[in-house]
Amino acid sequence: MDLQKKPAARPARQDPEGCLVVAVRLPVRIVAFVLVVPVRMAWDALVVAGRLLRDTVLRPCGRALLWLGEVLVVLPLAWLWRYGVVPAARSFAWLVRVLVVVPLVWLYAHVLVPVARALAWLAHWLIVVPARRLYEWILAPVGRAIGWALYWTGRSLVVLPALLLYRWILTPVGRVLLVVGREILVALGHAWRIAGYVSLAVGRFLGALLRWTLVEPARWVYRTVLTPVGHVVRDAVLRPAARAARAVGRTARQALGAARESARQARADIRRLFLGEPRAPREREAVGRREPSTREARTLGSSTTALTKD
């Protein structure tokens, strides 16, 4: 039974970076919070101002500029490209093909290729074969010897000192800097988030202050002062004035009607005075059918008128 027991697990080795993390974290976070709060508040204010500027100025101006650019630049350029540049380019391409490409292809196929083939067999025997023999028998062995010498010299003078420097100096310093940088980044992240909450709280406080110092007093004055005063003015001044104006208008209309009726009666009396009482309808028809004489029709110049003739 004792042989089957597993050996006790060794305690985990304590991380050597723990003390450094604890010593660096709190001061770094405090300093980062103090430095980041004004920056976050200024950033939030700039974001609000930028959104307002974008929605009220930049977006309408951008749309207007896009429309002007499309009308003044894009459409003329498209028309020029379609009806000017493309036909000219096609004509130029056809000319280049006829005058340059076709002759060059013929020259390459019938002149340059045979000459190049002849030169390639000649260069192979005069240059390539001697250069290959020189490389295999002389340059390659000498190069290998020089390479091995340089390898061991560089290994002894550069690689081993660099390895020792990296292992015993740069690695510990890098670990310390990594821990400090990581804690600074974490502290900046926490400070940025907390600054966001602080900025939100300040914004809400300013909004509440503006509401309770301006909006609510104005609403209270409107509700408790201006509205009752307006009702009193409406009930005590405007409505009686309107009723008085309507009564004056009604009286004026009645006076005008009475004056109009009086004028109508006066005209009727004057008409009866000068022309007599109106005749009956049958008598009017008989008089209307009888044609008056010239002497009876024209009585204004004589001394006997229609009123004094009888």
C-alpha positions in Angstrom: 0.0 0.0 0.0 2.8 2.4 0.8 4.4 1.6 -2.6 1.2 2.7 -4.4 1.0 6.1 -2.7 1.7 9.0 -5.0 4.5 11.4 -3.9 3.2 14.6 -2.4 2.9 17.4 -4.9 5.6 20.1 -4.5 4.3 23.5 -3.6 4.1 25.9 -6.5 7.1 28.2 -6.8 6.1 31.8 -6.0 6.2 34.1 -9.0 9.2 36.5 -8.6 7.2 39.2 -10.3 4.4 39.4 -7.6 6.2 41.9 -5.3 7.0 44.1 -8.3 3.4 44.0 -9.5 2.0 44.9 -6.1 4.6 47.7 -5.7 3.9 49.3 -9.1 0.1 48.8 -9.6 -1.4 51.1 -7.1 0.8 54.3 -7.7 0.6 53.8 -11.4 -3.2 53.5 -11.3 -3.6 56.6 -9.1 -1.3 58.7 -11.4 -3.1 57.4 -14.5 -6.5 58.3 -13.0 -5.5 61.8 -12.1 -4.0 62.4 -15.6 -6.8 60.7 -17.6 -9.9 62.3 -16.0 -9.4 65.8 -17.6 -8.5 64.1 -20.9 -11.6 61.9 -20.9 -13.9 64.9 -20.1 -12.3 67.0 -22.8 -12.6 64.0 -25.2 -16.4 63.6 -24.4 -16.9 67.4 -24.9 -15.1 67.2 -28.2 -17.2 64.2 -29.3 -20.4 66.0 -28.5 -19.3 69.1 -30.4 -18.0 67.0 -33.3 -21.3 65.2 -33.6 -23.2 68.5 -33.5 -20.9 70.0 -36.1 -21.2 66.9 -38.3 -25.0 66.8 -38.2 -25.6 70.5 -38.7 -22.7 71.7 -40.9 -20.4 69.1 -42.3 -23.0 66.6 -43.6 -25.1 69.2 -45.5 -22.0 70.9 -46.9 -20.6 67.5 -47.9 -23.8 66.6 -49.7 -23.8 69.9 -51.5 -20.1 69.5 -52.4 -20.8 66.0 -53.6 -23.6 67.2 -55.8 -21.5 70.0 -57.2 -18.6 67.7 -57.8 -20.8 65.2 -59.6 -22.4 68.0 -61.7 -19.3 70.0 -62.4 -16.5 67.4 -62.5 -17.7 63.8 -62.7 -20.3 64.2 -65.5 -18.0 66.3 -67.7 -15.1 63.9 -67.1 -17.2 60.9 -67.8 -18.5 62.5 -71.0 -14.9 63.4 -72.0 -13.7 59.9 -71.2 -16.5 58.2 -73.1 -16.5 60.4 -76.2 -13.0 61.7 -76.3 -10.3 59.7 -74.5 -11.6 56.2 -75.3 -12.0 56.7 -79.1 -8.6 58.5 -79.2 -7.0 55.7 -77.2 -8.4 53.1 -79.4 -7.2 54.9 -82.5 -3.7 55.3 -80.9 -3.6 51.7 -79.9 -4.5 50.6 -83.4 -1.8 52.9 -84.9 0.8 51.5 -82.3 -0.2 48.0 -83.2 0.1 48.5 -86.9 3.2 50.7 -86.9 5.2 49.3 -83.9 4.0 46.0 -82.6 3.6 44.1 -85.8 7.0 45.1 -87.2 8.6 44.3 -83.8 7.0 40.9 -83.7 8.2 40.1 -87.2 11.7 41.4 -86.4 11.8 39.3 -83.2 10.5 36.1 -84.9 12.6 36.3 -88.1 15.8 38.1 -87.0 16.4 38.3 -83.2 15.4 34.7 -82.4 17.9 33.1 -84.9 20.7 35.5 -84.0 20.0 34.9 -80.2 20.1 31.1 -80.7 23.4 31.3 -82.6 24.9 33.6 -79.9 23.6 31.3 -77.1 25.4 28.2 -78.5 28.5 30.3 -79.0 28.3 31.8 -75.5 27.8 28.4 -73.9 31.1 27.0 -75.2 33.1 30.2 -74.8 31.8 31.6 -71.4 29.5 29.1 -69.6 31.7 26.0 -69.7 34.9 27.8 -68.7 33.1 29.7 -65.9 31.6 26.5 -64.6 35.0 24.8 -64.5 36.5 27.9 -62.7 33.7 27.8 -60.1 33.9 24.1 -59.4 37.7 23.8 -59.2 38.8 27.1 -57.7 36.1 29.5 -56.4 34.0 26.9 -54.5 36.9 25.4 -52.4 38.3 28.8 -51.6 34.8 30.2 -50.7 34.1 27.2 -48.4 37.4 27.8 -46.6 36.7 31.5 -46.2 33.2 30.8 -45.0 34.3 28.4 -42.3 36.9 30.8 -41.1 34.4 33.7 -41.0 31.8 31.4 -39.3 34.1 30.5 -36.4 35.4 34.0 -36.1 31.9 35.5 -35.9 30.7 32.8 -33.5 33.6 33.4 -31.1 33.5 37.3 -31.3 29.8 38.1 -31.9 27.4 35.3 -31.3 28.6 34.0 -27.9 28.9 37.6 -26.3 25.5 38.5 -27.8 24.0 35.3 -26.3 25.4 36.0 -22.9 24.2 39.6 -23.0 20.7 38.5 -24.0 20.5 35.8 -21.4 21.9 37.6 -18.4 21.0 41.3 -19.0 18.4 41.9 -21.7 16.0 39.1 -20.5 15.7 40.3 -16.8 15.4 43.9 -17.9 12.9 43.1 -20.5 10.8 41.2 -18.0 10.8 44.1 -15.6 9.9 46.6 -18.4 7.2 44.2 -19.6 5.6 44.1 -16.1 5.8 47.9 -15.7 4.4 48.5 -19.2 1.6 45.9 -18.7 0.6 47.6 -15.4 0.7 51.0 -17.0 -1.6 49.9 -19.8 -4.0 48.2 -17.3 -4.0 51.3 -15.1 -4.7 53.5 -18.1 -7.6 51.3 -19.1 -9.1 51.4 -15.7 -8.5 55.1 -15.4 -10.1 55.7 -18.9 -13.3 53.7 -17.8 -13.5 55.5 -14.5 -13.0 58.8 -16.2 -15.9 57.9 -18.5 -18.1 57.4 -15.4 -16.9 60.7 -13.9 -17.5 62.6 -17.1 -21.0 61.1 -17.3 -21.7 62.1 -13.7 -20.4 65.6 -14.4 -22.5 65.9 -17.5 -25.6 64.8 -15.6 -24.8 67.2 -12.8 -24.5 70.1 -15.2 -27.7 69.0 -16.9 -29.5 68.9 -13.5 -28.0 72.2 -12.5 -29.2 73.8 -15.7 -32.6 72.3 -15.3 -33.1 73.4 -11.7 -31.5 76.9 -12.2 -33.2 77.8 -15.5 -35.8 75.4 -16.8 -37.7 74.6 -13.6 -37.8 78.3 -12.5 -38.9 79.4 -16.0 -41.6 76.6 -15.9 -42.7 77.6 -12.4 -42.9 81.3 -13.4 -44.9 80.3 -16.5 -47.2 78.0 -14.6 -47.8 80.1 -11.4 -47.4 83.7 -12.7 -47.8 84.1 -16.4 -50.6 81.6 -16.9 -52.9 83.1 -14.1 -52.0 86.7 -15.3 -52.8 85.6 -18.8 -56.1 84.2 -17.7 -56.9 87.3 -15.7 -56.0 89.5 -18.7 -58.1 87.3 -21.0 -61.1 87.3 -18.7 -60.9 90.9 -17.4 -59.6 92.7 -20.5 -59.7 90.8 -23.7 -63.1 89.1 -23.5 -64.9 92.3 -22.3 -63.1 94.3 -25.0 -64.2 91.7 -27.6 -67.8 91.8 -26.3 -67.7 95.6 -26.4 -66.3 95.6 -29.9 -69.0 93.1 -31.0 -71.6 95.3 -29.3 -70.2 98.4 -31.0 -70.2 96.6 -34.3 -73.7 95.4 -33.8 -74.9 98.9 -32.9 -73.0 100.4 -35.9 -74.6 97.8 -38.2 -78.0 98.6 -36.7 -77.4 102.4 -37.1 -76.2 101.8 -40.7 -79.3 99.7 -41.3 -81.6 102.4 -39.8 -79.8 105.1 -41.8 -80.1 103.0 -45.0 -83.8 102.5 -44.3 -84.3 106.2 -43.6 -82.5 107.0 -46.9 -84.7 104.6 -48.7 -87.9 106.1 -47.2 -86.6 109.6 -48.1 -86.0 108.6 -51.7 -89.5 107.0 -51.8 -91.1 110.2 -50.4 -89.1 112.4 -52.9 -90.2 110.1 -55.8 -93.8 110.3 -54.7 -93.5 114.0 -54.4 -92.2 114.5 -57.9 -93.7 111.6 -59.7 -96.9 110.8 -57.8 -98.2 107.6 -56.4 -97.2 104.4 -58.3 -99.9 103.1 -60.5 -101.5 99.6 -60.4 -99.9 96.9 -62.5 -102.6 96.8 -65.2 -102.5 100.6 -65.5 -98.7 100.4 -65.9 -99.1 97.8 -68.6 -101.6 100.0 -70.4 -99.4 103.1 -70.1 -96.5 101.0 -71.2 -98.3 99.8 -74.3 -99.4 103.3 -75.3 -96.7 105.2 -77.1 -96.3 108.8 -75.8 -96.3 111.7 -78.2 -93.4 113.9 -78.8 -95.0 116.9 -77.0 -95.8 114.8 -74.0 -92.4 113.2 -73.9 -90.5 116.5 -74.0 -92.0 118.8 -71.4 -88.9 120.1 -69.6 -88.6 123.3 -71.7 -92.3 124.2 -71.5 -94.2 125.9 -68.7 -96.7 123.1 -68.4 -95.1 120.0 -66.7 -96.5 116.7 -65.7 -97.0 118.0 -62.2 -98.8 121.3 -63.2 -100.6 120.2 -66.3 -103.8 119.1 -64.4 
